[in-house]
Amino acid sequence: MPIALYMDHHVPRAITHGLRLRGVDVLTAFEDEAHRLEDPDLLDRAGVLGRVLFTQDNDLLREATRRQREGIPFSGVIFAHQLRISIGQCIRDLEVIAKVAEPEDLRNTVQYLPL
């Protein structure tokens, strides 16, 4: 089962567009009208939708790490630092994850890009 991605509102549109061109199931927080949610609520929203959250926001990374430490379940986070990966590489890595991994592979984990 492919992984469906939920894009934080900090993610450049070019990444979302590039993934959609490659057939990846992507929903943005803005499209979901959740772009004003606080980080914990946004991570919960991704889980309710059965999607893995992709972010480039350090605060969301801290929230996922806190949940790992405290044993609070979440659907998974993929994190890429804005200055350490190009948009093209980000699209390629996310496509691989979305098409090859299973949702349970990412549950309660943080995957860092680049791969």
N, C-alpha and C positions, 0 to 999 in steps of 0.2 A: 504494500500500500504506500503510495507516494506521500511525502510530507507536504502539508499545506503550510504556507508561511503567512505570518502576520507582521506587517512592516510598521515599526515605530515611526512616528511623524518626523523624526530627524533624518530618516533615510532619503537620499536623493532620488527623485523621480526616475532618473535614468536607470537606476538599479531595478526598480519595479518594472519599468517598461521592458528592459532587456530580458528579465525573467519571463515575463508574459509572452514575449516573442518566442521563447524557447519552450513554451507549454507548461510552465510552472504555475501552480495554483497559488496566487498571491492576493491578499486583501490588505489594504492599508488602514491604519487607525483613522485616518481622515475619512476614507470612504465609509467606514463603520461608524462614523460620528463619535469616535472615542478619543480623538486627538487631544482633548482637554483633560482626560483622566490622569490622575496621579500615577506614578510608576507602579505601585503595588496593584492598583486597580487595572491598569493596562495589562500587566502580566496575568492577572486573573481572567481578564476578558479573552486573552489569547487561549487560555485553557478551556474556558467555556465553549469557545468556537472549535476546539480541537486542533489548534494551530500552534506552531512553534514561532516564537517571537524573534524577529531579527532586529537588532539595534546597533547603533553606533554611539549610544549614550552611556557614559560611564555610570550615571546614577542608576540606570536599569541593571547594569552589570552588578553593582553593589547590592541591589535588591535580590537578584538571583543568587548571589553568593550568600547573603543572609539567610535565604530560604534553605539553601543547601545545609548550612551550619545548624539551623534550627529544625531541620527535617520537615519543612513545609513543602508539600508537593506542588509542582508546576510542570507545564507541558514541555519546557525546554527553552533555552535561549541560545541564539547564535550571535556572537559579538565580533565586530570588526572595528578596529581603531581607524578613524578617518584618515590619518596620516600614514598608515602602514600598509594600505592596500589600495590598488587602483579600482576604479569602477568596473572595468572589464574583468579583472581577477575576481572581484567580489561576485559578479554575476556568474562566472564560471564555477566558482566554489559552491555558491548557493544552489546552482543547478545540480551539481553532483550530489550534494546532500539531499536535496528534495527528491531526486529520482532514484537514489540508491539506498538511502537509510530508511529505517522503519520508525514510526513515531515512538515506539518504546525505546529505541536506541538513544533518543535525545531527552526522554522524560527525566526531569530533575537534574539535568546536566547543563553545562555551559560549553558550547563549542566555539573555539576561537578561529577566526580567519586571519591570514590565509591558512589554508590546510597544509 
